[in-house]
């Protein structure tokens, strides 16, 4: 299967906290950065989290390239999201274990060296390994909520159902063709392929040439126009023959849908992505029930993210963060 690029973990995690809105209230203790329901994130916790991040030279380099206060706001976003998802777990009685998180990270890394990927996440997204783990936890919580509420089926039966749906849709399929000299030979090859689809390789070797190609995963849109119509007549599986002047003979095409095991990894990703999306309204419902109040020194909450306000109110932390970033960058020289 083709390797997929590592998804932006920051975007992946924050997808589930898109509806937070700061509520005006009387909870204004100066040593609290944000209230999330009954939970508090203190100014000291934010400062410690920022310091921990900037102690990593790669994160420090990332932060140094941001606008003033942006890294602090990113850290605060993550701290808020952690507490929102704690509330989601409690509401729907689900629990994601550290072992599940590590398994999913391994799946996302897709054989790449973990240390290298974590370094890449630090350099490009400003994430420490524990930040990445928390974001993956949030993803898994959404999946578990969707399954618990009957919105998704992540079992083998669910994957099999997704496979049958994909097969019926016929959007992707394996297609190869063999060019033979005349229609009589084409009829014989068609009959053999229908009787034994696995004989394709032997027949292709027998009639090897410029216009005989091995099967590959494709779509109708990717095919030459002359082959697109006959392929559509036999989807999701079948064999056809067609005289094509350009080839100097008759093309015998074989359309097959990949085996379940060949598509299992892709199906699993698709089903889990759909589950995560299905859980979003439920996460939103939990968020809407939380009284989230942000200390204005950090800015304001807008569309679920901490943003700077016009007054530059995060300056107190900005100065410390800038100094730490400079120290960290120098240490990495």
N, C-alpha and C positions, 0 to 999 in steps of 0.2 A: 504493500500500500504506500501511497505517497506520504511523505512526512509533512505534517502541517506546521506552520510557524507557531511559536509560542504566543498564546493570546495575551493581550495586555491585562495583567492580573489586577492592576489598579482599576481599570474600567469594569472588569468582570465583577469585582467585589462591590463596587459602589453602585452597580446597577440595581441593587436591592434596597438602597436607601435614598431613593430619588424624590421622596415627597416630604422630607422634613421641613417644618416651618417653625421659626422661632416664635414663641408665644409670649406676649407681654405678661409679666406677672411680678409678684413681690419677692421672688427668689433671686436676690442680688448680692449674695455674699461675695466680697472681693477676692476671697481665696478659692472660689469655685470658677472654673473655666466654663463649664456647661452642666446643666441639669438634664438628665435623660430619664424621664419618669421619676422614680424614687432614687435613681442612681446619680452619683456626682462624679465628675471628672475635675480634679482640683488643678489649680494653676501649677502646683508643684509636680503633679503627674504629667502635665503637658510639657513642662520644662525638662523633666527627666527623660521623657520619650524623645524630645527633640535632641537632647544631648547624646542619648544613646545612638540615635541615627547619625548624627554628625561626627561621632567617634569613628565611624566607618569611612575611610577615605573616598570610597566610590560614592557613597551617599552624599558626603560633603561636597564632592565635585558636582554632583547633580544639583544640590541645593544652591550652590554658588551661581548657577546659571539661571536661577528663577528670580522673579520679581520679589521685592521685599515682602517678607512675611509669608510667602507662598508655601514654603516647606512646613512652617508651623501650622498653617491652615490644613495642609494635607495630613499631617500627623493627627490633628484634632478631628478631621473627618473620619480617620480610621478608628480613633478612640470612640467616637459617637457610634459608628457602625457596629463596633464590637458589642456595645451595650444594647443597641436595637435588636441585634440577633440573639442576644441572651434572652430578651423578652419574647422574641418569636419562638425560640425553643421552649420556653416555659408555657406559652399560650397553647402550642400544638403538641406538647409533650413528646418532643423528639430530642435526640441527643446525638451529636457527632463526636466521635472519639478521635484522639490524636492519631491512632493507627489508620483510621479512615482518611484522615487528611494526608498522611504520608503516602498512602496508596494512590490517592488522586494526584498528588504532586508527581509521583513517579510516572503516572500515566501521562500527565501534561508534558513532562520533560521528554518523554518518548525516546528514551535511551541516551539522551545527552547527559554529560557529566553534571551532577547536581551543583557542585561548587562553581562551575563555570556559569551555569544558568543563574544561580543566586547572585553572582557578580554582575551578570548582565542586568538583572532586575534592579540591583542597586544603582548601577550606572545610568540606566535608561528610565527607571521609574521611581528611584529613590526609596526602594523597599528593602528592609532588612528581611532575613529569612523568616522571622516570626511574623512580620507583616504579611508576607506571602502566605504563610500557613493560616493566618486569620482570614484572609480573603477567600482562600479555598474552603475554610470552614463555613463561611457564609454561603458559598455556592452549594455546598453539600446540605446545609440546613434547608435551603429552598427546595432542593430535590426531595429531601425526606418529607417536608411539609406537603409537597404536591402528591407524593405517593400516599401519605397518611390520609389525605383528604380525597383520595380517589381521582385525582386529576392527571395521574400518570401511572404507568406500569413499567417499572425498571427491571422486572424479572425477565427470564429467558422467554416466557410466553409473550411478554410485551415486546421484546426485540423481534420475535418471530412474526408477530402481528405487523410490526413496522416493516419487516422484510417483505411480507406479502403485499402490503400497501405499495411499497416502492416497486415491486415486480409488476403489479397491475398498472401502475402509472407509466412504466416503460420509459422514464426519462433518461436513464442510463442503462447501458447494456454492453456486453462484449460482442464485437463484430470483427470478423475476418472474411477474406474472400480469396478464392482460388480461380485462376483463369485457365480454361481448357480450350482445346482447338475447335471443337464443334458442339452442336446441340446434343447429338447422341451421347457423346462423352459426358456432357453436362448432366444429362438425365441420369446417367449411371452414377455419377458422383453425388447428385442430389439424393438418390435412393439410398446410397451407402451412408451418407451423413444422417439421414432421417432414421435409419436403422441403428446406427452407432455413432452418435455425435462425437464421441471421444476419438474417432478415427481421423479427425481433421488434420492433425500434425502429419500423419503418414501420407495422406492425400496431398497435402501442401508440399511435402518433400518430393512427391512423384511429379507434381506439376509446378515445380519451382520456377520463378521468373519475376520480372519487374512488376507484374500485376497480380502476384500472389503474395498476400501479406498475412502475418500472424494476427490472431484476435487481440484486440485491445479495448479497454473501457472507453466508451465514447457516447455521444448524443446524436440525435438526428441532425441538429444544427451544424455539427462538425463534419458531416459527411458531404462528399461531392453530390451535387444536385441529382445526377443520374442514378445514384444509389439510394438517395433518401426515400423516394416513393416506394420502391419494393421493400425496403427495410420496414417501413411503417405498416405494410400489409401483413407482416409476419410477427410483429412484436406481440408479447415479450420474448418469444423464442420461435425459431423456425429457419427454414432453408428456402432459397429461391435461386433461379437462374435468369440471366439477362444478357443478351448479346450487346456488346459494347464495342463499337467500331475502333475506338482509340486503342483498345487492348489487342485487337487482332483476333479475338475469339469470343468466348462466352464466359461471363463471370458467374461463379457460383458463390453466393453469399450465405454465411451462417451467422445467425443472431442467437445469442444465448444470454441468459441473465446470470450474473455471477452467483456462485454458491453462497449460502448463508454465512458460512465461516469466513469466506473471503471479505464479506461486507460487515462482519460483526462489529469491528472496532468503529467504523463510521456510523453504523446504526446506533451503537451505544452512545456516541457523542451527540447524535441528532436527538435521540429520545431524552437524554439528560438535559440538553439545551431547551427542549420543549417543556420539560418538567420545571426547569428554573423559571422560564417565562410564565408558566401557568401559576406559579406560586407568588408572583409579584403582587397581584392584588391582595393576597392574604397578608403578605409582609406589609404592604401599604396600610392595611387595616390596623395592624398592630402599631405602626408608626403614628397613625392618626390619633391613636388613643394615648400617646405619650406626650406629656407636657415637656417639650424641649426648649430650654431657655439658655441662650448663649450670653456669656459675659461680653459686653460690647467692646471691651479692649481688644478682642480678637477679630472684630468685624461683625458680619451679619450672616444669617442663614438664608440662602437663596437657591431654590430648586435643589434642595438637599445637600448643598455644599457650603462650607464656610468661605465667605468671600470678604475681601477688604472693603471697608466703607470709604467714603470720600475723605474722611478725616485722618486716615492712616493710623488707626487706633491700635495696631499691633506693634508699634514702634518699640515698646519696652522689650519684647522678646526678639524683635528683629535685630537689635544691636548685639545681643548675646549670641544669636544664631549666626550672624555674619562673622563675628569673631571666631566662633567655633569652626565655621566652615573654612575660614582662612587657615586656621591652625591645622585642620584635618587635611586640607589640600597641600599644605606645606609638608606635612608628615609623609604624604604619598609621593613626593618628588623623588 
